[in-house]
Every structure is written in structure tokens, then in C-alpha cells.
């Protein structure tokens, strides 16, 4: 089966006999969904019921629905329910601060906002009311002034499914927002389903999902990656799907012991948090044959911990690099053998462009002229899966598109065989060094680090931020580890819970730079963020 209509995805999969069971580490936030285990028929009924109360709240064909709530896979159930009505869902992370969320709502002008009373209260306390930027607001958890409680609209019969043209807007997601207010990226059925989800819906040797798999996902469910994953994984019909929302390693450990994954996809930040579990004799990843990471590179110590910890000697780590605007552009595969040392174990080597799907070139940032192999420059991409545009920022989109090539805003270099090595985001790049490479080296040499972030204040030496459990660090060990590295500023140590992050766990580098130096200005130009 191949994904097509997201509005009827769950009922189509259920009607074709898929026996997949879905396990949750906590119940959905949707009304009438108190169980933690569901079959596909139950999920199809929940999508239809949700579609009914969305219609009763005033959502209809062509309207936009803004979804902002606690992180859970029901983001995608809400999106499918809206699509069933012919509406366009916009999935916005609850991690967005007020200065990010309000501009996105202003760009969207949604007919309906689905959120929680707790989230409204948080933003109102910061001086802004999200409900003022939507035609109507429905809250899922408790009564709130200026909003409709979900029980007031529940029980309405859902209209029949409404199909749309494959080129019409299907879903809106936002970029991570590491450098400021995120962009709103619109995708059509043609781009995110036909070009991306269908590509993932084949049973590829070694890396394809099998019918006897337990597929576990621990992600940020407001983002486009999981919307695409939902379409493909349901069509592949594994035996079990398990959904992780907790950020606690202890809670996740207990849940995964009940549902040990054979396929595990997670955010890089989640892999980092769960790395300590792999040192236990009875850890839950002993059966895992495939690890999948996207959004950001995973540092080598984490790669080695998971691949070395599984009992599957043939285990593979699939690392994807891409953007919300484009989907995956390259894939790289790691094994135990490839991580034994040298550059083969470097997570910044992103592999080759996806065959027959994407093309990449490296150009001079000033002239946009193509550069030969070995010369660093801006990475441009060409792919049929590219989004049709940004919502509310058409000029910004046009500034990043050039003769069919998309400016990723990343600095990288290609070798003579066409493999790509990522150096930095252009906005953070300082000539002559790669902050990302320095981070990998320091994390490899200092095992007590949870994470290292190298910032680039203009005109100054790079500033290493050492993320540790308690905010302290071993100054002598740091000095020994950096003796052969380029000059660095005096390091700053911070506890993990003080680091500003996006909903996908990425460090908000410019917010952190402003905290530490009083200015968010970095070494790059930022022209293509």
C-alpha cells in the first residue's frame, strides 16, 4: 500500500486488514482517547470523531487550523481530521516562545486554533493572547476565558471526506527556529506524500520496516518529519508502533522495556539523553537493528554507544540530512565497523545525495559560481519534493530560490566522489574552521560532556559552551583536550536545563549567544536563514 489521502489514511489502513497495534507512553490529549493501546480501527474512529467536532467549531474546506499543544502524536491525528474536512492544518510546537508563536499566528490567520488552557495562560502571562489571532479557539484541557471548551463541540457527526488537488496546500509546518522566528513551510500532497512518504513506503533490504517490527518513535510531533513518517509507517503495517513523549530517561526506559524496539527513530537530543541506558546489561535496545536520526547530526560517542550496545551485529544507523523545505537530501549509513575510527566515524560527513531524487552543488557565497571539489561554500539543492513556498513570506522564499536550486543556508564541501561534508550554518560560520567539527572532537575527548556548543561571536575567538549535568567542568581536562585545536575563548559551563532549545531539541544558538555575550550577532551574514 502507498499513502495518498491523509484525511482517510487511518481508515484505509484499517480496512485493508493492517493489524498494527499502537502503544503510547501516555494517553492522547484528545477527548475520548484515554487508552494507551489502540488498533487502527480505533484510531480511524478517533480521527473521524475529531473531524466532527472540528467541523462543529467552524472549520471547513480551505480554512486553516492552527494546532499548538503538548508534544504527542495526536498532532498528526488532528491534522488528518482537518484534512478530512478539506482544511489545512498548521502544526506549531508548544516549545515556541511568545515572540515566535504570535508572528506565526499572524501570518497564518487561522480560522480555528486548537490549544490548551495552560498554553494560553503561559502566553497571556507574557503579554500576548494567542486566541486574539484566530477566528475561534478550542481548548482541550480546561475552561479558559475567550475560548470554547472541547466538550461544547463534541458529538457532532463528521462530514464525508473531501479530497483536494495534489498540488494544493496540504499541511503547514515550521522550521526549527534555531536563529529566530521560524519559517512556515507549506507542503502539498504532491511534495510531502507522493515524493517523500511514498519513497519511504517500500520494504528496502536491511533498512525497510518489516511486518514483525516494533517501530518506536521519540520525536517532536509538530514537525513535518513525523507527518511524513505517519503516512509511511502506517502503510508498511509493522506489528507494533510505540510512541514516546517523555523526556525522562527513567520513564522512557520503563516504557521501552515493555516495547523493545527493532526500529528506533528519535531526535538527536533524545538519543543523547538515552545514551546512558546503553551501558546497562538489560537495556531496551538489545533487539534494535535500525536506528534513524534526522534534524541534526548525532555525535560519534552517541553513535558508538547505541550501535555497540545492540545485540544485532548487523545493526545500521541511518542518518538523514535535509530541511523542512526539502525533505531528506542525503543519507549516510553507520555500522560498528564504520565507527572504529577516522573520518568514517564522523557524523558531519553526510553521505551522497539521494539517488534519482536530489542533486547538490557547492557555490561561492558571494558570486554563486559553482566551486570545485574540496572547496567549501554554500550548499544548493534541487529536488522535486521542495515545498511550494513559505506562508506569509514570499519574498524571503524567492531570495533563497535561484534557477530551480534551493539555497540551504548551510556551508559544506564535496569530495571528488560527490559526498557532502557539513561545516556549519552560514550564519554561524567563521572562516577557516568548522564549529560542528570542533564540537565532535571535544565530545569525543571529554566523555563527561553531555553536549558541546561552539559559538562564533564576530571578531572574537570561538566560544565553547560545555553542557554538563551540574554546570561544572574539569578545567585541566579541557586544557589538555584543546592543546592542538585552534584558539578558543575561555569555556563556559552550563547545566543542560539552562540551555535554550527548539521543539526538536536543537540548541537555539543565537539565544544562547545573547545570554552569554549580550548580543545575538554571529560571525556569518545570516542572509539565507
Secondary structure, 3 states (H helix, E strand, C coil): CCCCCHHHHHHHHHHCCCCCEEEECCCCCCCCCCCCEEEHHHHHHHHHHHHHHHHHCCCCCCCEEEEEECCCCHHHHHHHHHHHCCCEEEEEECCCCHHHHHHHHHHHCEEEEEECHHHHHHHHHCCCCHHHHEEEEEECCCCCCCCEEHHHCCCCCCCCCCCCCCCCEEEEEECCCCCCCCCEEEEEHHHHHHHHHHHHCCCCCCCCCCCCCEEEEECCCCCHHHHHHHHHHHHHCCCEEEEECCCCHHHHHHHHHHCCCCEEEEEHHHHHHHHHHHHCCCCCCCCCCEEEEECCCCCHHHHHHHHHHCCCCCCEEEEEEEECCCEEEEEEEECCHHHCCCHHHCCCEEEEECCCCEEEEEECCCCCCECCCCCCEEEEEEECCCCCEECCCHHHHHHHEECCEEEEEEEEEECCCCCEEEEEEHHHCCCCCCHHHHHHHHHHHCCCCCEEEEECECCCCEEEEEEECCCCCCHHHHHHHCCCCCCECCCEEEEHHHCCECCCCCECHHHHHHHHHCCCCECCCCCCC
